[in-house]
């Protein structure tokens, strides 16, 4: 068996690669024209670079037609200007001397008896009016009669960040204090009136118990006693919300129960 030749007899690199292959696929034509396209692209690039370099030199050469000396050793080349068609504005007219107003300085006139203005008090009379006396021992202050507008207190909060505390405790500690200080009304004892009174109250930003009112009452005697005891509460530790003192709302039942029941 004879050995096959390694290179194609066609003589081109593309024919050697695409020998015994499908040359109509398209890659054969692209490879065959690749060198021509590369040479064309190189020529266009050289032309563009040459134009970019040559144009500034040509423009600078043309601008040297009108050199202008602006200083020692400094020359600026100006573009030619059409001085023939250039319009020079006319200078502004100078007004005549007769229209200019001139003010002459008039020296002051010195007189012996100058007229005095009416309504002025001489210094001699002021000496008699003003007396250097010591201030009084008691100084009366005039109270401002204008009304002071108090800022409205904010709405109470049910569950603040730091709830109000009563004697290092909470609402249970206050409920115990109320039961210890409540006095059973004699009218209720005589008429055998008992029951549970529900009272609503608030602890303000100063720790005071305010706004006590009856939510569910039994009798006016029991209701008044429950309100009296709660309103007489000692100071609480004020509740706080967001780093400032606020007002908190509480609801507490007060039980009135007779011993024989």
C-alpha positions in Angstrom: 0.0 0.0 0.0 1.4 3.4 -1.0 1.6 6.2 1.5 -0.7 9.2 0.8 0.9 12.7 0.4 0.7 14.9 3.5 0.2 18.2 1.7 -2.4 19.0 -0.9 -1.3 19.7 -4.4 -3.6 22.8 -4.6 -0.9 25.0 -2.9 -3.1 27.0 -0.5 -3.5 26.6 3.2 -7.3 26.6 3.0 -7.3 23.9 0.4 -5.0 21.8 2.5 -7.3 22.1 5.6 -10.6 21.6 3.7 -9.3 18.8 1.4 -11.9 16.0 1.3 -14.4 18.2 3.3 -17.5 20.2 2.5 -16.3 23.5 1.1 -19.8 24.8 0.4 -20.5 25.1 4.2 -19.2 28.6 4.4 -16.1 28.3 6.6 -13.9 27.7 3.6 -14.9 31.0 2.0 -14.4 32.9 5.3 -10.9 31.5 5.8 -10.0 32.1 2.2 -11.0 35.8 2.4 -9.7 36.4 5.9 -6.3 37.7 4.8 -7.9 40.2 2.4 -10.2 41.5 5.1 -7.3 41.9 7.6 -5.2 43.9 5.0 -8.2 46.2 4.3 -8.9 46.8 8.0 -5.2 47.7 8.5 -5.2 50.1 5.7 -8.4 51.9 7.0 -6.8 52.1 10.5 -3.6 53.6 9.2 -5.7 56.1 7.2 -7.7 57.2 10.2 -4.6 57.6 12.4 -2.8 59.6 9.7 -5.9 61.9 9.4 -6.1 62.5 13.1 -2.4 63.4 13.3 -2.3 65.5 10.1 -5.4 67.7 10.6 -4.1 69.6 13.7 -0.8 70.2 12.0 -2.5 71.6 8.9 -4.8 73.8 11.0 -1.9 75.1 13.1 0.0 75.9 9.9 -2.9 77.9 8.5 -3.3 79.8 11.8 0.2 81.2 11.5 -1.0 83.7 8.9 -1.7 86.5 11.5 0.8 86.5 14.4 0.0 88.9 17.3 2.7 89.8 19.8 1.2 90.1 23.3 4.3 90.1 25.4 8.0 89.6 25.4 8.7 86.2 23.8 5.0 85.3 23.5 3.3 85.2 20.1 -0.3 84.2 19.4 -1.4 83.2 15.9 -4.9 84.6 15.2 -7.3 83.6 12.5 -7.7 86.2 9.7 -10.6 88.6 10.5 -12.5 90.6 7.9 -11.7 94.1 9.1 -13.3 95.7 6.1 -16.9 94.7 7.0 -16.3 95.2 10.8 -18.7 97.8 12.3 -17.1 100.0 15.0 -19.8 101.4 17.4 -19.9 105.2 17.7 -18.8 106.6 21.1 -21.5 107.9 23.5 -22.2 111.6 23.3 -20.9 113.8 26.1 -23.6 116.0 27.7 -22.9 119.7 27.5 -21.4 121.5 30.5 -24.6 123.6 31.0 -26.7 120.5 31.9 -24.3 119.4 34.7 -25.4 120.4 38.2 -22.8 121.8 40.4 -23.3 122.4 44.2 -21.2 124.9 45.9 -20.1 124.6 49.5 -21.7 127.2 51.8 -19.8 127.8 55.1 -21.8 127.7 58.3 -22.9 131.0 59.9 -21.9 131.5 63.5 -24.4 133.4 65.7 -24.3 134.5 69.3 -27.8 133.6 70.4 -28.9 130.3 68.8 -32.6 129.6 68.8 -33.6 126.9 71.2 -36.1 124.1 70.2 -39.5 124.2 71.9 -40.3 121.3 74.2 -36.7 120.7 75.5 -36.0 121.0 79.2 -32.8 122.9 80.2 -30.2 121.0 82.2 -30.7 123.3 85.2 -34.3 122.1 85.6 -33.3 118.4 85.4 -30.9 118.9 88.3 -33.9 119.9 90.5 -36.1 117.0 89.3 -33.6 114.1 89.6 -32.6 113.2 93.1 -30.0 110.7 94.1 -32.0 108.9 96.8 -31.3 105.3 97.9 -33.8 102.7 96.7 -36.6 101.7 99.1 -36.2 98.6 101.3 -39.3 96.9 100.0 -39.9 96.7 96.3 -43.4 95.8 95.2 -43.6 93.5 92.2 -46.6 93.8 90.0 -48.1 90.4 89.2 -48.9 89.8 85.6 -52.6 89.6 85.2 -52.5 87.7 81.9 -53.8 84.1 82.2 -51.3 81.3 81.9 -52.4 78.8 79.4 -51.6 75.3 80.7 -50.6 72.7 78.2 -53.1 69.8 77.8 -52.0 66.6 79.6 -51.5 63.7 77.2 -54.0 60.8 77.1 -53.4 58.0 79.7 -51.6 54.8 78.7 -52.7 51.4 79.8 -49.3 49.6 79.4 -46.3 51.9 79.4 -42.8 50.7 79.1 -42.2 51.4 82.8 -45.5 51.1 84.8 -46.2 53.2 87.8 -45.3 51.6 91.1 -46.8 52.0 94.6 -44.4 51.5 97.5 -42.1 49.3 95.5 -45.1 47.3 94.4 -47.9 47.4 91.8 -51.7 47.5 91.7 -52.0 44.6 94.2 -50.0 46.6 96.8 -52.3 49.6 96.3 -55.4 47.3 96.6 -54.1 46.2 100.0 -53.6 49.8 101.1 -57.2 50.7 100.0 -58.7 47.8 102.0 -56.8 48.9 105.1 -57.9 52.5 104.9 -61.5 52.3 103.7 -64.2 53.1 106.3 -67.5 51.3 106.0 -70.2 54.0 105.9 -72.7 53.9 108.8 -75.6 54.4 106.5 -74.6 51.3 104.5 -74.3 49.3 107.8 -77.7 50.4 109.0 -79.3 49.5 105.7 -77.2 46.4 105.1 -75.8 47.6 101.9 -72.7 45.8 100.5 -71.2 45.0 97.2 -68.2 45.7 94.9 -67.5 49.1 93.6 -65.3 49.4 90.4 -63.3 52.6 90.3 -61.2 54.0 87.4 -58.3 56.3 88.2 -55.0 57.6 86.7 -51.5 58.2 88.0 -50.1 61.3 86.3 -46.6 62.2 85.4 -46.0 63.6 88.9 -47.1 60.3 90.6 -50.4 61.8 91.8 -53.7 59.9 91.7 -56.2 61.9 89.6 -59.4 61.5 87.7 -61.0 58.9 90.0 -64.5 58.0 88.8 -67.0 55.2 89.3 -67.4 52.6 86.5 -69.8 50.4 88.4 -71.4 51.6 91.6 -73.5 50.0 94.4 -74.8 52.9 96.5 -73.8 56.5 96.7 -72.4 56.0 100.3 -70.2 53.1 99.1 -69.3 54.9 95.9 -68.2 58.1 97.7 -66.1 56.2 100.2 -64.3 54.3 97.5 -63.6 57.5 95.5 -62.4 59.2 98.7 -59.9 56.6 99.7 -58.4 56.2 96.2 -58.1 60.0 95.7 -56.2 60.2 99.1 -53.5 57.8 97.9 -49.9 58.7 98.6 -47.6 59.5 95.7 -46.7 56.8 93.3 -43.5 56.4 91.2 -44.6 58.0 87.9 -44.8 55.8 84.8 -42.4 56.4 81.9 -42.7 56.0 78.2 -39.8 56.7 75.8 -37.6 58.2 78.6 -40.3 60.7 79.8 -43.0 60.6 82.5 -46.5 59.9 81.2 -50.0 59.2 82.6 -51.2 55.7 83.2 -54.8 54.4 83.6 -55.9 51.9 86.3 -59.1 50.1 87.2 -59.5 48.6 90.7 -62.5 47.0 92.5 -63.2 48.0 96.1 -65.2 45.3 98.0 -67.6 46.2 100.8 -68.6 43.2 102.8 -70.4 43.0 106.1 -69.0 40.6 108.7 -72.3 38.8 109.2 -72.6 38.0 105.4 
